[in-house]
Amino acid sequence: MPGTGVGPRRLLNKWRARPGYDWLIVIVVLGLHLAWVRWTNGGDLLGKPGREQRLQIYTAGATVVAVVGSFVTAAVALYAAASGRRMRTLRAAEHLASQFRRNWVSILSATLLIAGVCLLATILDVTKSDPGGVHWMVEAALILGVARAYRLLWLFNAVIMASDRDLADRTPDTRQPQT
């Protein structure tokens, strides 16, 4: 959208700078899905299976999030260990440093929250048809997980790119001159 100052890249950058916007995504996506289920009387993927299958889904969700949590730890370790010029710039530029910290903390806290919600759902989902709507709570947590997974990929990519560029700056050019 030339001239308006609002384009897809600018919106994406605003979203990346504010992890709290993920909750808005959760509300919108969950609200639209709930409306669709109410309107069509179908499409309730987590509510349709029986209790045993829902419990397996909750357990799998908690397991996947725990595995992702280990990736978060690895990504934070990579970020902390990187010491090149670009990484120092990322850490020193206050707006970038605070944006990175907010994103790392939001991703790590989301993994804990999602795993906790999935485990709590295994306790609360006690009936055959889930009339209490526990599966909606899990769906909200999983939507948050998708949004935060994108953040993790974005951050991990940014750290790897900066580290690779810093490494390239320190490595002498070993290519043969063309004759």
C-alpha positions in Angstrom: 0.0 0.0 0.0 2.3 2.8 -1.2 1.8 6.1 0.4 -0.2 4.9 3.4 2.8 3.8 5.5 1.1 0.5 6.3 2.2 -2.5 4.4 2.5 -6.2 5.1 6.2 -5.9 6.0 5.5 -3.0 8.4 2.7 -4.8 10.0 4.9 -7.9 10.4 7.6 -5.8 12.0 5.1 -4.3 14.4 3.9 -7.7 15.3 7.4 -9.0 15.8 8.2 -6.1 18.1 5.3 -6.8 20.4 4.8 -10.4 21.6 1.5 -9.3 23.3 -0.1 -9.2 19.9 0.0 -13.0 19.9 -2.9 -12.9 22.4 -4.9 -10.9 19.9 -4.2 -13.6 17.3 -5.4 -16.2 19.7 -8.7 -14.4 20.4 -9.4 -13.7 16.7 -8.6 -17.2 15.5 -10.3 -19.0 18.4 -13.3 -16.7 18.1 -13.6 -17.3 14.4 -13.3 -21.0 14.9 -15.9 -21.1 17.7 -18.3 -19.0 15.5 -17.7 -21.4 12.6 -18.4 -24.5 14.8 -21.6 -22.8 16.2 -22.8 -21.7 12.8 -22.1 -25.0 10.9 -22.5 -27.5 13.8 -19.2 -29.1 12.6 -15.5 -28.5 12.4 -14.8 -28.9 16.1 -11.6 -30.9 15.7 -10.7 -31.3 19.4 -14.3 -31.6 20.6 -15.3 -34.4 18.3 -13.1 -37.2 19.5 -13.8 -39.2 22.6 -12.2 -38.5 25.9 -9.4 -41.0 25.5 -8.4 -39.5 22.1 -8.5 -36.0 23.5 -6.3 -37.0 26.4 -3.8 -38.4 23.9 -3.9 -35.1 22.0 -3.3 -33.1 25.2 -0.4 -35.3 26.1 1.1 -35.1 22.6 0.7 -31.3 22.8 2.5 -31.1 26.1 5.3 -33.4 24.7 5.8 -31.4 21.5 5.9 -28.1 23.5 8.5 -29.7 25.8 10.6 -30.6 22.8 10.2 -27.0 21.4 11.3 -25.7 24.8 14.6 -27.5 24.3 15.0 -25.7 21.0 14.3 -22.4 22.7 17.0 -23.2 25.2 19.4 -23.9 22.4 18.5 -20.7 20.6 19.0 -18.6 23.7 22.3 -20.3 24.3 23.4 -19.5 20.7 22.3 -15.9 21.1 24.1 -15.6 24.4 27.3 -17.2 23.1 27.5 -15.2 19.9 30.1 -12.4 20.2 30.6 -10.9 16.8 30.2 -7.3 15.8 26.6 -7.7 14.7 25.5 -9.6 17.8 27.1 -6.9 20.0 25.2 -4.3 18.0 21.9 -6.3 18.5 22.6 -6.3 22.2 23.7 -2.7 22.5 21.0 -1.1 20.5 18.4 -0.6 23.2 15.3 -1.0 21.0 16.7 -4.1 19.4 17.9 -5.6 22.6 14.6 -5.1 24.4 12.7 -6.5 21.4 14.9 -9.6 21.4 14.6 -10.0 25.2 10.8 -9.6 25.1 10.5 -12.2 22.3 12.8 -14.7 24.0 10.9 -14.4 27.3 7.5 -14.6 25.5 8.5 -17.8 23.7 9.9 -19.4 26.8 6.9 -18.4 28.9 4.5 -19.7 26.2 6.2 -23.1 26.2 5.7 -23.4 30.0 2.1 -22.1 29.7 1.1 -24.4 26.8 2.6 -27.5 28.5 0.8 -26.5 31.7 -2.5 -26.0 29.9 -2.2 -29.4 28.1 -1.4 -31.2 31.4 -4.2 -29.4 33.2 -6.6 -30.4 30.5 -5.8 -34.1 31.2 -7.0 -33.5 34.7 -10.0 -31.4 33.9 -11.4 -33.3 30.9 -13.3 -36.0 32.8 -16.4 -36.5 30.7 -17.0 -38.3 27.5 -18.2 -35.2 25.5 -16.2 -32.4 27.3 -19.3 -30.2 28.0 -17.1 -27.8 30.0 -15.1 -26.8 26.9 -11.6 -27.8 28.2 -10.6 -28.5 24.6 -11.2 -24.9 23.7 -8.7 -23.9 26.4 -6.2 -26.3 24.8 -7.0 -25.0 21.3 -6.3 -21.4 22.5 -2.9 -22.6 23.9 -2.0 -24.4 20.7 -2.9 -21.3 18.6 -0.6 -19.3 20.9 2.0 -22.0 20.3 1.8 -21.6 16.6 2.3 -17.8 16.9 5.2 -18.2 19.2 6.8 -20.9 17.0 6.9 -18.4 14.2 8.6 -16.0 16.6 11.1 -18.6 17.5 11.9 -19.3 13.9 12.3 -15.6 13.2 14.6 -15.1 16.2 16.7 -18.2 15.5 17.1 -17.1 11.9 18.1 -13.6 12.9 20.7 -14.9 15.3 22.1 -17.4 12.8 22.3 -14.8 10.0 24.1 -12.3 12.3 26.5 -15.0 13.6 27.2 -16.2 10.0 27.9 -12.7 8.8 30.2 -12.1 11.8 32.0 -15.3 11.1 32.4 -14.4 7.4 33.9 -11.1 8.4 36.6 -12.9 10.5 37.3 -15.6 7.9 39.8 -14.7 5.2 38.5 -15.1 1.6 40.0 -18.4 0.3 38.4 -18.3 -3.1 40.8 -18.6 -6.0 41.1 -15.5 -8.2 39.6 -16.0 -11.6 42.0 -15.8 -14.5 
